[in-house]
Amino acid sequence: MREKIVVKDLIKIFGLHTDKALKMLQDGKNKEEILKETGLTVGVNNVSFTVFEGEIFVVMGLSGSGKSTILRCLNRLIEPTFGSVLIDGTDITKLNDKDLRKFRQKKTAMVFQQFALLPHRTVLDNTVYGLEVQGVPKEEREKKARESLELVGLKGWEDKYPDQLSGGMKQRVGLARALTIDADILLMDEAFSALDPLIREEMQDELLSLQQKMNKTIVFITHDLNEALKLGDRIAFLKDGELIQVGTPEEITTNPANDYVARFVSGVDMSKILTVNDVMKKPHPLILEKDGPNVALRTMKQYGLSSIFVVDKERHLKGIITAETALEASKRGVKSLQEIELEHGPIVKEDTMVQDTLGIIAESKLPMAVVNDDNKLMGIVVRGAVLAAFAQEKGGRENA
């Protein structure tokens, strides 16, 4: 994966004459000590992380943790006190004003919490604003804007004004405006926080759907853990301006770095984090479709099973045979399982979320097969394995 954003030793101290506070920070003084002695506030304290091309990188923490400050340092809306921010290898902290304006226009686009729409402009005119500032001809910018509005589901609303839109629609306009610029990087600051819960969930789904088509690099700020877990390829946890942990949703929830992170994730529904790959069992025993029903019966008896998966020599899934079906086939003198119609239970891919399988598992009398893209059997999921996984995760959190 290619490095898109590399933040190194980032420090932001708010106030004038920061040299003394910076030296104190580098000497190991904490935020409270510096505030008491200098009156200056440490917003970001020696933070380093990398964002890879095409990922959604979520930065989360409580109010005052420094997450929005970090976001604004990425395009120098806030000037870092110390450290570097490399984007595609260019340290933007060293750009002059002219190059910085060009960088902002071409490389990044922001989506704000409060929509930031101009009330006297139509939806279309709000959407073209970024390209208008860049001097892009009217016909070209409006063409791009209409494409973006269609992408976010607002085709037909081009001539409406912001006060005619719902909150969710206003946020879609903000997203369309960012997409119209066609920047590599989207910076989203609590973008869905002002929306009602149902609309917020809709917008999260919309962003994930758009990301599959756009493959942008997205830095998303939130204080909502569920939102972070849903959207983030990786999550960065902040506390008092310091970076506590960076990891995938599963890494964060199963191996929190300290008590602070553990308290955040203590109530997480693990079905929304675990994939079937985490709970599946090794597919054993199996029988080949060339085998006969007596082989199936003998294997089921040996392992105490009431059904067994049938595969070909390359382990492609062919179906399931139950003891009842095998016994009936044996009585009829069937020689190979290829001669009978096998049963089929639920089939999912390895990256399927467990939450998406709970209803299927509950309703099916047969175990669930986990296959890869070539339909090779990779694992088996039974209800007991899912319940055991949740019990283990719960117990691990309670003992942490």
N, C-alpha and C positions, 0 to 999 in steps of 0.2 A: 504494500500500500504506500502511495506517495504522500510525503509530508506536505500539507497545504499551509498550515499555520504552526509556527514554532514560537512559543512564548518562553523566554529565558529570564529568570531572576527579576521578574516584574515587581516593581514597588511603586505605589502611589501614596504620597503624603499630601494632604490638603492643607493649604495655608501658605504664607509667605516665609521666605528665608528657611528653606527646608534642610539646609546643609547639616545643622546640628542634630535635627531629628533623624536624618538619614544615617549619620555616624552612630547615634545611639542605637538605632535599629540594627545596624551591622555589628555593633558590639554586644548584641544579645538582649537589649532592653525590650520589654514588651509594650504593647499598645497603650496600656493604662499608664505606665511609667513615663512614656514619651508625652502623652497628653498632659499629665500633671506638671511636667517640668517645662514643656515648650508651648503648651496650648494648641499643638498641632495634632491632627487626626490621621492615623495610619489607615488608609482605605484598603490597600492591597499590600501584603507582606511577603515578598520574596517568592512569588508564584511562578512555577514552570510547568508547562504541559505542551503536548503536541496534538494537533487535530489533523486527521488524515483526509485526503481528498474523497468526497462523496459520502462522508459520514455525518450523522446528526450527533453533535457533541453537546450534551446538556450540562449546564453549570447551575448548581442548586445550593441553596442554603437559606437560613432565616434572614429576615430583614436586617440590613446592616452588615451582612457577611462579606460584601464586596463584589458580588456577582455582576451587578449592572455596571459597576466601575470597570471591571475587567473587560466587559463587552465594549464599552466606549473607548477603552485603551486600544482595542484592536483596529479602530479606524481613526484614532487620535482625536475623537470628539473630546476626550479627556487626555491631557498630556501626561505620560508616565514620568515619574520622578527619576526612575532608574530602571535599567533592564532593556531588553530588546524584544521586538515583535517582528518576526520574519514571516512574510507571506510570499509564497513561491520564491523563497530565497532572498527577497528584498527586505531589508530592515526599514520599516516604515517610520521608525523613530528618528531616522536620519534624513528623511525627505524634506525638501524645502516646500514652501507654501504652494507653489505652482504644481509641483509633482504630486503633492498630497491631495490637492483638489482633483487632479486627473485620476489618481489612485482610487479615491472615493467614488468617482463617477463610473469607473470601469470595473472595479474589483469587488466592491461590497454594496449591499443594499440593506436597509434596516426596515424592520416591521415593529411598530411600537404598540404598547399596551392600549393607549388611548386613541388609536387609529390615525391621528394627525392628518385628517382630511381637511381640505379647504372648503368651508361651507358654501362659498359663492361659486364654486366650480362644480360642474356635472361629474358623474362617475367617470366618464371618458376623459374629461379634462384633468381630473385628479390623477388618473392612471398614467397619462402621458407626461406628467409634470417633470419627472426626472430626465426624460429624453428632450423635453422642451428646453430645460436649463442647459443641456449639452449642445443645443443648436441643431438637433436632428430635424430635417424637413417635416412639415406637418403630415403629409400623406404617409410617409414612412413610419413616423411615431404613432400615428393613429392606427395603422395596420397592426403594428406590434401590440398596441394596447388592447385592441379588439380580440386578438388571439389570446392574450393573457386573461382577459375577462371571461372569455369562453372557457378557458382552462379551469377557472375557479368557479364556474357555474353561474356567471352573471351576464350571459348573453341576453340582450333585450333590455338591459337596465342602463345602457350607456348614457341616456339623456336625463336620468333621475339625479336628484340632488341628495347630499348626505342626510338631510333631515327626513327624507322619504324612505330611508333604509333602516332595517333592524340592526342590532349590534353585530350579529354574525355576518350580515351582508357588508357592513362597514369594514369589518376586519378582512373580508374577502377582497374588498377594493384595495386595502393596504397591502395585502399579499400580491394582488395583481400588479400594483404599482412597482413593487420590488422585482417581480418577475419580468416586467417590461424592460427594465434596464439590462436584463440578461447578465447580471453580475455572477461571478464564480461563487461568491460567498454571501449567504443570507445571515444577517445578525438579527435575532428575534428576541426582544426584551419583554418578557412576561406577556407575550403577544396575545394569549388567550385568557389571561387572568380576569379581565373585566367582563367576560361573557358568562351567561347563565350556564349551569352545569351541562345541560343537554346540548346546547349550542357549542359549548367548549369541546365536548367529546366529538361532535361532528367535525369541528375544525381540526382536531387532532387527526381524525381519520382522513380528512381531506389533505392534510400536510403529508401524511405517510403515502397516500395515493399519488400525490404530485411528485414526491421524492423519487418514486419508482420510475417516473417518466423523465424527471429533470436531472437526477443524480447530482444535486448541488452539494456544496459543503455548507452545513448549517450549524451555527452556534446558537443554542436555544437556552434562554434564561428562565428559570422557574423556581418557585418555592414549594411546589406541589410534587411530592414524591411519586404519586401515581402517574402524573403527567410525565415525569422524568423517566420512569420505568417503561412507560408505553412508547415514548418517542426515541429515547436515547440509544444509540449504538454503544456509547460509553457515557458515563456520568462522572462529573467532578464535584466533590463535596467541599464546600467552603465553610469556615467558621472564623469570625473575627478577622477576615482578610487573609487567612492562611488556607492553603490547600491541604485538606485532610486525606483525601483518597480519590483516586481515579480508577474506574473499572467498568466492566460490563454490568448490566442490571443483575445478572446472576452472581457475579463476583461481589458486587456491593451487598446483596441481600444474604448471601451465604457466608461471606467472610468479611464482615465490617471491620474497618481498621481500628476502631476504638469505640468506647461507650457512646460517644456522640453520634456516630453513624449508626450504631446498633439500636439506639433509641428511635432514630428516624425510621428504621426498617422493621421495627418490632411487630407492627401490626399488618405487614404486607401479606396479601393473599398470594400464596406461592403458586397457585394455579396460573397466575398471570405472568410468572417468571420462568417456571420450569417448562422445558420442551419434553416431548415424548422420549427424546434421546436420553434424558436424565432419569426416566423411570422405567424404560423398557428392559426386558430380560433377554439374555442370549437365546436365540431360537434353537432350543434343544429340548427333546429330540425332534428330528424331522424324518420324514420318509419320502422316498422318490416316487414319482407318478408311475414308474415302471413296476413298482412293487405291487403285490396283491393285497387283498383285504385281510388275509390271515397274518401277514407281516404287520399290518397296521394294528390289528387286535392284540397281537403279542407285544408290540412296543407300548401300546397304551396300558396294557396290564402291568408290564414291567415298571413303568413310571407312574402308575396310579392316575392316569389321565382319562378323560371322557371324550377327548377329541385331539387331533394332531394335524399339524400343518403339512401340506404336500407341496414339494418343489421338484423342479427338474434338475439335471446334473449340474447346471450353472447356478442353482439355487434361486431361479426365478419362481415367484409364488404362483402356484396353480390353484390353491384352494385349501379347504379344511375337510377332513373326513371325521365323522363322529363314530363312536362305538356302535351305535344303532345302525347306521348306514353300512358300516364295515361288516357287521354280523349278517345283515340281510344280503349283502353282495356275496359273502362267503357261502351262504346257503344256495345261492343261485349258480355257484361255480365260477364266479368272475375271477379271472386270472391276473388282471392288471387294473390299477386305479384309473388308467386312461379310458377304460370302458364305461365308467360310471360318472354321473354328474356330481361334482363336488360342491360342497356348500361354501359360501363366502361371507366372512364376517367383515367388520369395518377395516378399512385400509387407510393409513395416513403416512405422510412423509416424516423424516426424522426431526425437522425443524418446526413441526406443528406444536403450537402452545397447548399445554395440558388443559387449560381452561376451555379450549375449543373442542375437547374430546370428552368432557365429563358427561354430557348428555348422551353421547353415542355409547360410551362404556356402560352407562346405567341401563340403557335399553337393550343392549345386545346380549344374547346368551352365549355368544362365541367370543374368544379373545380377539384383541385388535392386533393386526399385522402392521409392522413398520417397514416400509420399503424405501429404496433409493430411487433415483430417476430412471434406472433400468429395470425397475420392478423386482429387484433382488431383495429377498427377505433379510432384513437387518436386525430385527428384534420383535419381541412380542410384549404387548401391554395387557395386563389383567387388572381388574378392579383392586385387588389386594395390593398390587405394587404401587398404585397411585395413592391409596390410603396410607400405606406404610411410609411413602416418601414424605407426605405431609406431616405425619406424626413425628418423623425423624427431624424435619426442619423445625417444627414447633418446639420439640424438646431441646434442640440445639440452641434456639433463641432464648428459651427460658433458663437454660443453664449458663448462658453467656454472661 
